Amino acid sequence: MSERTFKRSARRLLESQGVPCTLTRYNGGEVVPDLHVHLSRDVEFTTAGETQTPERRTEAEMLTEDVGTLKKRDVIDVGAESWVVEEKLSNDGYTVRAVVIEE
């Protein structure tokens, strides 16, 4: 499949599974409207260490083409909820995924 096909598929998937949002950049305050985000709540992960206790977190996924990259302290507004980016997890060139906390 071509690069364009992958980008279109990522956009269709995120627009059908995600919710409308607005991104406000921490550095400079730029507002990026009319985006979509897919929030995965209560994602279980295990931290490395002696106890390996499972923990839960919320992850946000957005299109790389629309946001470039998510940086720490960027704010994602979804209706009345605001989510602050804590840590970027991945960027596969199509979508960027980050750990977020509710503001």
N, CA, C and O atoms as a GROMACS GRO file, in nm:
protein
  412
    1MET      N    1   0.083  -0.118   0.000
    1MET     CA    2   0.000   0.000   0.000
    1MET      C    3   0.088   0.124   0.000
    1MET      O    4   0.200   0.123   0.050
    2SER      N    5   0.034   0.229  -0.056
    2SER     CA    6   0.111   0.353  -0.067
    2SER      C    7   0.102   0.436   0.061
    2SER      O    8   0.017   0.412   0.147
    3GLU      N    9   0.190   0.533   0.070
    3GLU     CA   10   0.194   0.626   0.184
    3GLU      C   11   0.060   0.700   0.197
    3GLU      O   12   0.009   0.717   0.308
    4ARG      N   13   0.005   0.744   0.084
    4ARG     CA   14  -0.123   0.815   0.085
    4ARG      C   15  -0.236   0.728   0.139
    4ARG      O   16  -0.322   0.775   0.213
    5THR      N   17  -0.233   0.602   0.102
    5THR     CA   18  -0.337   0.509   0.149
    5THR      C   19  -0.329   0.493   0.299
    5THR      O   20  -0.433   0.492   0.366
    6PHE      N   21  -0.210   0.479   0.354
    6PHE     CA   22  -0.193   0.467   0.499
    6PHE      C   23  -0.242   0.593   0.570
    6PHE      O   24  -0.310   0.584   0.672
    7LYS      N   25  -0.208   0.711   0.517
    7LYS     CA   26  -0.252   0.836   0.578
    7LYS      C   27  -0.403   0.850   0.576
    7LYS      O   28  -0.463   0.890   0.675
    8ARG      N   29  -0.465   0.816   0.463
    8ARG     CA   30  -0.611   0.823   0.453
    8ARG      C   31  -0.678   0.726   0.550
    8ARG      O   32  -0.778   0.759   0.613
    9SER      N   33  -0.621   0.606   0.560
    9SER     CA   34  -0.677   0.506   0.652
    9SER      C   35  -0.667   0.553   0.797
    9SER      O   36  -0.762   0.536   0.874
   10ALA      N   37  -0.553   0.610   0.834
   10ALA     CA   38  -0.535   0.661   0.971
   10ALA      C   39  -0.635   0.772   0.999
   10ALA      O   40  -0.693   0.777   1.107
   11ARG      N   41  -0.656   0.862   0.902
   11ARG     CA   42  -0.750   0.972   0.920
   11ARG      C   43  -0.893   0.919   0.934
   11ARG      O   44  -0.965   0.962   1.024
   12ARG      N   45  -0.934   0.828   0.848
   12ARG     CA   46  -1.070   0.772   0.856
   12ARG      C   47  -1.093   0.702   0.989
   12ARG      O   48  -1.198   0.718   1.051
   13LEU      N   49  -0.995   0.625   1.032
   13LEU     CA   50  -1.008   0.552   1.158
   13LEU      C   51  -1.019   0.648   1.276
   13LEU      O   52  -1.105   0.631   1.363
   14LEU      N   53  -0.934   0.749   1.280
   14LEU     CA   54  -0.936   0.843   1.392
   14LEU      C   55  -1.064   0.928   1.390
   14LEU      O   56  -1.119   0.958   1.495
   15GLU      N   57  -1.110   0.967   1.273
   15GLU     CA   58  -1.232   1.046   1.265
   15GLU      C   59  -1.355   0.965   1.304
   15GLU      O   60  -1.452   1.020   1.356
   16SER      N   61  -1.353   0.834   1.279
   16SER     CA   62  -1.469   0.752   1.315
   16SER      C   63  -1.464   0.707   1.461
   16SER      O   64  -1.569   0.692   1.524
   17GLN      N   65  -1.345   0.685   1.516
   17GLN     CA   66  -1.331   0.636   1.653
   17GLN      C   67  -1.300   0.746   1.754
   17GLN      O   68  -1.318   0.726   1.874
   18GLY      N   69  -1.252   0.860   1.707
   18GLY     CA   70  -1.214   0.969   1.796
   18GLY      C   71  -1.326   1.068   1.820
   18GLY      O   72  -1.439   1.050   1.775
   19VAL      N   73  -1.292   1.174   1.892
   19VAL     CA   74  -1.387   1.282   1.921
   19VAL      C   75  -1.323   1.415   1.881
   19VAL      O   76  -1.200   1.428   1.883
   20PRO      N   77  -1.406   1.515   1.845
   20PRO     CA   78  -1.351   1.647   1.810
   20PRO      C   79  -1.279   1.710   1.929
   20PRO      O   80  -1.320   1.693   2.044
   21CYS      N   81  -1.172   1.783   1.899
   21CYS     CA   82  -1.095   1.848   2.005
   21CYS      C   83  -1.021   1.969   1.951
   21CYS      O   84  -1.019   1.994   1.830
   22THR      N   85  -0.961   2.043   2.042
   22THR     CA   86  -0.874   2.156   2.011
   22THR      C   87  -0.744   2.137   2.086
   22THR      O   88  -0.744   2.097   2.203
   23LEU      N   89  -0.633   2.164   2.020
   23LEU     CA   90  -0.501   2.152   2.082
   23LEU      C   91  -0.444   2.290   2.107
   23LEU      O   92  -0.443   2.374   2.017
   24THR      N   93  -0.396   2.315   2.228
   24THR     CA   94  -0.329   2.441   2.261
   24THR      C   95  -0.184   2.408   2.297
   24THR      O   96  -0.157   2.335   2.392
   25ARG      N   97  -0.093   2.464   2.220
   25ARG     CA   98   0.050   2.439   2.243
   25ARG      C   99   0.095   2.511   2.370
   25ARG      O  100   0.059   2.627   2.392
   26TYR      N  101   0.172   2.444   2.452
   26TYR     CA  102   0.223   2.505   2.575
   26TYR      C  103   0.321   2.616   2.541
   26TYR      O  104   0.315   2.725   2.598
   27ASN      N  105   0.411   2.589   2.449
   27ASN     CA  106   0.514   2.685   2.411
   27ASN      C  107   0.460   2.776   2.302
   27ASN      O  108   0.458   2.737   2.185
   28GLY      N  109   0.417   2.895   2.336
   28GLY     CA  110   0.369   2.991   2.238
   28GLY      C  111   0.218   3.008   2.236
   28GLY      O  112   0.169   3.108   2.184
   29GLY      N  113   0.145   2.914   2.293
   29GLY     CA  114   0.000   2.927   2.303
   29GLY      C  115  -0.077   2.911   2.173
   29GLY      O  116  -0.195   2.946   2.167
   30GLU      N  117  -0.013   2.859   2.067
   30GLU     CA  118  -0.083   2.838   1.940
   30GLU      C  119  -0.201   2.744   1.961
   30GLU      O  120  -0.188   2.641   2.028
   31VAL      N  121  -0.315   2.779   1.904
   31VAL     CA  122  -0.436   2.697   1.913
   31VAL      C  123  -0.460   2.630   1.778
   31VAL      O  124  -0.466   2.697   1.675
   32VAL      N  125  -0.472   2.498   1.780
   32VAL     CA  126  -0.499   2.421   1.659
   32VAL      C  127  -0.640   2.364   1.672
   32VAL      O  128  -0.661   2.268   1.745
   33PRO      N  129  -0.738   2.422   1.600
   33PRO     CA  130  -0.877   2.378   1.613
   33PRO      C  131  -0.911   2.263   1.518
   33PRO      O  132  -0.830   2.225   1.432
   34ASP      N  133  -1.030   2.208   1.534
   34ASP     CA  134  -1.088   2.111   1.442
   34ASP      C  135  -1.004   1.985   1.422
   34ASP      O  136  -0.981   1.941   1.310
   35LEU      N  137  -0.959   1.927   1.532
   35LEU     CA  138  -0.883   1.803   1.529
   35LEU      C  139  -0.968   1.691   1.586
   35LEU      O  140  -1.078   1.714   1.636
   36HIS      N  141  -0.917   1.568   1.578
   36HIS     CA  142  -0.980   1.453   1.642
   36HIS      C  143  -0.877   1.384   1.731
   36HIS      O  144  -0.759   1.378   1.698
   37VAL      N  145  -0.925   1.334   1.842
   37VAL     CA  146  -0.839   1.261   1.936
   37VAL      C  147  -0.911   1.133   1.976
   37VAL      O  148  -1.033   1.131   1.993
   38HIS      N  149  -0.834   1.029   1.992
   38HIS     CA  150  -0.888   0.905   2.048
   38HIS      C  151  -0.828   0.890   2.187
   38HIS      O  152  -0.707   0.873   2.201
   39LEU      N  153  -0.914   0.896   2.289
   39LEU     CA  154  -0.868   0.880   2.427
   39LEU      C  155  -0.891   0.736   2.471
   39LEU      O  156  -1.002   0.684   2.461
   40SER      N  157  -0.787   0.673   2.519
   40SER     CA  158  -0.796   0.538   2.575
   40SER      C  159  -0.778   0.552   2.725
   40SER      O  160  -0.668   0.580   2.773
   41ARG      N  161  -0.885   0.532   2.798
   41ARG     CA  162  -0.880   0.548   2.944
   41ARG      C  163  -0.850   0.415   3.011
   41ARG      O  164  -0.883   0.308   2.959
   42ASP      N  165  -0.788   0.423   3.127
   42ASP     CA  166  -0.756   0.305   3.207
   42ASP      C  167  -0.673   0.200   3.133
   42ASP      O  168  -0.697   0.080   3.145
   43VAL      N  169  -0.574   0.248   3.056
   43VAL     CA  170  -0.482   0.157   2.990
   43VAL      C  171  -0.388   0.102   3.097
   43VAL      O  172  -0.322   0.177   3.168
   44GLU      N  173  -0.384  -0.029   3.108
   44GLU     CA  174  -0.300  -0.091   3.211
   44GLU      C  175  -0.160  -0.112   3.158
   44GLU      O  176  -0.141  -0.159   3.045
   45PHE      N  177  -0.061  -0.077   3.238
   45PHE     CA  178   0.079  -0.098   3.203
   45PHE      C  179   0.154  -0.137   3.329
   45PHE      O  180   0.108  -0.112   3.440
   46THR      N  181   0.268  -0.197   3.311
   46THR     CA  182   0.350  -0.240   3.424
   46THR      C  183   0.481  -0.166   3.421
   46THR      O  184   0.551  -0.164   3.320
   47THR      N  185   0.515  -0.104   3.534
   47THR     CA  186   0.642  -0.034   3.543
   47THR      C  187   0.752  -0.132   3.578
   47THR      O  188   0.730  -0.228   3.652
   48ALA      N  189   0.868  -0.108   3.526
   48ALA     CA  190   0.982  -0.193   3.559
   48ALA      C  191   1.027  -0.164   3.701
   48ALA      O  192   1.022  -0.050   3.748
   49GLY      N  193   1.070  -0.265   3.767
   49GLY     CA  194   1.116  -0.247   3.904
   49GLY      C  195   1.100  -0.377   3.982
   49GLY      O  196   1.073  -0.483   3.926
   50GLU      N  197   1.118  -0.366   4.110
   50GLU     CA  198   1.113  -0.485   4.193
   50GLU      C  199   0.973  -0.543   4.204
   50GLU      O  200   0.957  -0.665   4.205
   51THR      N  201   0.871  -0.458   4.213
   51THR     CA  202   0.736  -0.508   4.237
   51THR      C  203   0.657  -0.534   4.109
   51THR      O  204   0.568  -0.618   4.109
   52GLN      N  205   0.688  -0.464   4.003
   52GLN     CA  206   0.615  -0.473   3.877
   52GLN      C  207   0.464  -0.465   3.899
   52GLN      O  208   0.388  -0.550   3.852
   53THR      N  209   0.423  -0.363   3.970
   53THR     CA  210   0.283  -0.340   4.001
   53THR      C  211   0.212  -0.280   3.879
   53THR      O  212   0.260  -0.181   3.823
   54PRO      N  213   0.100  -0.337   3.838
   54PRO     CA  214   0.028  -0.277   3.725
   54PRO      C  215  -0.034  -0.143   3.765
   54PRO      O  216  -0.084  -0.127   3.876
   55GLU      N  217  -0.029  -0.049   3.673
   55GLU     CA  218  -0.087   0.083   3.695
   55GLU      C  219  -0.180   0.115   3.578
   55GLU      O  220  -0.180   0.043   3.478
   56ARG      N  221  -0.257   0.221   3.591
   56ARG     CA  222  -0.348   0.263   3.485
   56ARG      C  223  -0.319   0.408   3.447
   56ARG      O  224  -0.277   0.489   3.529
   57ARG      N  225  -0.342   0.437   3.319
   57ARG     CA  226  -0.322   0.573   3.270
   57ARG      C  227  -0.416   0.598   3.153
   57ARG      O  228  -0.481   0.506   3.103
   58THR      N  229  -0.425   0.724   3.111
   58THR     CA  230  -0.504   0.761   2.994
   58THR      C  231  -0.407   0.799   2.882
   58THR      O  232  -0.310   0.872   2.905
   59GLU      N  233  -0.434   0.749   2.761
   59GLU     CA  234  -0.351   0.778   2.646
   59GLU      C  235  -0.434   0.849   2.540
   59GLU      O  236  -0.552   0.819   2.522
   60ALA      N  237  -0.371   0.944   2.471
   60ALA     CA  238  -0.436   1.018   2.362
   60ALA      C  239  -0.362   0.988   2.232
   60ALA      O  240  -0.239   0.982   2.229
   61GLU      N  241  -0.439   0.969   2.125
   61GLU     CA  242  -0.380   0.944   1.995
   61GLU      C  243  -0.437   1.043   1.895
   61GLU      O  244  -0.558   1.061   1.886
   62MET      N  245  -0.347   1.108   1.818
   62MET     CA  246  -0.388   1.210   1.721
   62MET      C  247  -0.309   1.189   1.593
   62MET      O  248  -0.208   1.118   1.592
   63LEU      N  249  -0.354   1.252   1.483
   63LEU     CA  250  -0.285   1.240   1.355
   63LEU      C  251  -0.158   1.324   1.353
   63LEU      O  252  -0.161   1.443   1.383
   64THR      N  253  -0.048   1.262   1.317
   64THR     CA  254   0.080   1.332   1.306
   64THR      C  255   0.071   1.443   1.202
   64THR      O  256   0.128   1.550   1.220
   65GLU      N  257   0.000   1.417   1.094
   65GLU     CA  258  -0.015   1.515   0.986
   65GLU      C  259  -0.080   1.644   1.036
   65GLU      O  260  -0.051   1.752   0.984
   66ASP      N  261  -0.168   1.634   1.135
   66ASP     CA  262  -0.239   1.751   1.188
   66ASP      C  263  -0.164   1.823   1.299
   66ASP      O  264  -0.167   1.945   1.307
   67VAL      N  265  -0.098   1.747   1.386
   67VAL     CA  266  -0.036   1.808   1.505
   67VAL      C  267   0.116   1.807   1.503
   67VAL      O  268   0.178   1.872   1.586
   68GLY      N  269   0.177   1.735   1.411
   68GLY     CA  270   0.323   1.723   1.412
   68GLY      C  271   0.362   1.630   1.524
   68GLY      O  272   0.372   1.509   1.504
   69THR      N  273   0.384   1.683   1.640
   69THR     CA  274   0.414   1.602   1.757
   69THR      C  275   0.348   1.665   1.879
   69THR      O  276   0.325   1.786   1.882
   70LEU      N  277   0.318   1.584   1.976
   70LEU     CA  278   0.265   1.636   2.102
   70LEU      C  279   0.381   1.655   2.196
   70LEU      O  280   0.470   1.570   2.205
   71LYS      N  281   0.381   1.765   2.267
   71LYS     CA  282   0.489   1.792   2.361
   71LYS      C  283   0.434   1.806   2.501
   71LYS      O  284   0.316   1.836   2.521
   72LYS      N  285   0.521   1.784   2.597
   72LYS     CA  286   0.482   1.794   2.737
   72LYS      C  287   0.417   1.929   2.764
   72LYS      O  288   0.467   2.033   2.721
   73ARG      N  289   0.305   1.926   2.835
   73ARG     CA  290   0.226   2.042   2.876
   73ARG      C  291   0.136   2.100   2.766
   73ARG      O  292   0.068   2.200   2.791
   74ASP      N  293   0.133   2.040   2.645
   74ASP     CA  294   0.031   2.080   2.548
   74ASP      C  295  -0.104   2.040   2.608
   74ASP      O  296  -0.112   1.943   2.683
   75VAL      N  297  -0.210   2.114   2.574
   75VAL     CA  298  -0.342   2.088   2.631
   75VAL      C  299  -0.439   2.048   2.520
   75VAL      O  300  -0.448   2.115   2.417
   76ILE      N  301  -0.510   1.938   2.543
   76ILE     CA  302  -0.611   1.889   2.450
   76ILE      C  303  -0.747   1.912   2.515
   76ILE      O  304  -0.776   1.855   2.620
   77ASP      N  305  -0.830   1.995   2.452
   77ASP     CA  306  -0.964   2.025   2.505
   77ASP      C  307  -1.066   1.943   2.428
   77ASP      O  308  -1.077   1.951   2.306
   78VAL      N  309  -1.142   1.863   2.505
   78VAL     CA  310  -1.249   1.781   2.449
   78VAL      C  311  -1.376   1.821   2.522
   78VAL      O  312  -1.400   1.776   2.635
   79GLY      N  313  -1.457   1.903   2.459
   79GLY     CA  314  -1.578   1.953   2.526
   79GLY      C  315  -1.538   2.028   2.653
   79GLY      O  316  -1.459   2.122   2.648
   80ALA      N  317  -1.593   1.986   2.768
   80ALA     CA  318  -1.564   2.052   2.895
   80ALA      C  319  -1.439   1.994   2.962
   80ALA      O  320  -1.395   2.045   3.065
   81GLU      N  321  -1.381   1.888   2.906
   81GLU     CA  322  -1.263   1.825   2.965
   81GLU      C  323  -1.135   1.881   2.903
   81GLU      O  324  -1.131   1.913   2.784
   82SER      N  325  -1.032   1.892   2.984
   82SER     CA  326  -0.900   1.932   2.936
   82SER      C  327  -0.800   1.827   2.980
   82SER      O  328  -0.800   1.783   3.094
   83TRP      N  329  -0.715   1.788   2.886
   83TRP     CA  330  -0.612   1.686   2.911
   83TRP      C  331  -0.476   1.747   2.884
   83TRP      O  332  -0.456   1.813   2.782
   84VAL      N  333  -0.381   1.726   2.974
   84VAL     CA  334  -0.246   1.779   2.960
   84VAL      C  335  -0.152   1.665   2.923
   84VAL      O  336  -0.153   1.559   2.986
   85VAL      N  337  -0.070   1.688   2.821
   85VAL     CA  338   0.026   1.587   2.777
   85VAL      C  339   0.136   1.575   2.881
   85VAL      O  340   0.198   1.675   2.918
   86GLU      N  341   0.159   1.454   2.927
   86GLU     CA  342   0.264   1.425   3.025
   86GLU      C  343   0.389   1.369   2.958
   86GLU      O  344   0.501   1.404   2.994
   87GLU      N  345   0.368   1.280   2.860
   87GLU     CA  346   0.483   1.211   2.800
   87GLU      C  347   0.443   1.155   2.664
   87GLU      O  348   0.337   1.093   2.651
   88LYS      N  349   0.526   1.176   2.563
   88LYS     CA  350   0.501   1.118   2.432
   88LYS      C  351   0.544   0.972   2.436
   88LYS      O  352   0.653   0.940   2.485
   89LEU      N  353   0.458   0.883   2.385
   89LEU     CA  354   0.489   0.740   2.383
   89LEU      C  355   0.543   0.694   2.248
   89LEU      O  356   0.640   0.619   2.242
   90SER      N  357   0.478   0.739   2.141
   90SER     CA  358   0.521   0.692   2.009
   90SER      C  359   0.473   0.787   1.900
   90SER      O  360   0.380   0.865   1.918
   91ASN      N  361   0.541   0.778   1.785
   91ASN     CA  362   0.502   0.850   1.666
   91ASN      C  363   0.544   0.762   1.549
   91ASN      O  364   0.663   0.752   1.518
   92ASP      N  365   0.446   0.698   1.483
   92ASP     CA  366   0.478   0.607   1.374
   92ASP      C  367   0.474   0.675   1.236
   92ASP      O  368   0.481   0.608   1.133
   93GLY      N  369   0.463   0.807   1.237
   93GLY     CA  370   0.455   0.881   1.112
   93GLY      C  371   0.312   0.907   1.068
   93GLY      O  372   0.288   0.994   0.984
   94TYR      N  373   0.218   0.833   1.124
   94TYR     CA  374   0.076   0.850   1.092
   94TYR      C  375  -0.001   0.903   1.212
   94TYR      O  376  -0.082   0.995   1.201
   95THR      N  377   0.026   0.844   1.329
   95THR     CA  378  -0.038   0.890   1.451
   95THR      C  379   0.068   0.909   1.559
   95THR      O  380   0.174   0.846   1.558
   96VAL      N  381   0.038   0.998   1.651
   96VAL     CA  382   0.125   1.022   1.767
   96VAL      C  383   0.043   0.987   1.891
   96VAL      O  384  -0.073   1.027   1.903
   97ARG      N  385   0.104   0.914   1.984
   97ARG     CA  386   0.037   0.869   2.105
   97ARG      C  387   0.112   0.924   2.226
   97ARG      O  388   0.236   0.924   2.229
   98ALA      N  389   0.036   0.972   2.325
   98ALA     CA  390   0.095   1.032   2.445
   98ALA      C  391   0.014   0.997   2.568
   98ALA      O  392  -0.106   0.970   2.560
   99VAL      N  393   0.081   0.997   2.683
   99VAL     CA  394   0.014   0.984   2.812
   99VAL      C  395  -0.040   1.121   2.848
   99VAL      O  396   0.032   1.220   2.839
  100VAL      N  397  -0.167   1.128   2.890
  100VAL     CA  398  -0.228   1.255   2.929
  100VAL      C  399  -0.292   1.241   3.068
  100VAL      O  400  -0.330   1.132   3.111
  101ILE      N  401  -0.302   1.356   3.135
  101ILE     CA  402  -0.372   1.358   3.265
  101ILE      C  403  -0.480   1.465   3.256
  101ILE      O  404  -0.465   1.565   3.185
  102GLU      N  405  -0.588   1.443   3.328
  102GLU     CA  406  -0.698   1.539   3.327
  102GLU      C  407  -0.658   1.662   3.406
  102GLU      O  408  -0.605   1.651   3.516
  103GLU      N  409  -0.685   1.778   3.349
  103GLU     CA  410  -0.647   1.904   3.412
  103GLU      C  411  -0.749   1.944   3.515
  103GLU      O  412  -0.734   2.048   3.580
   0.00000   0.00000   0.00000
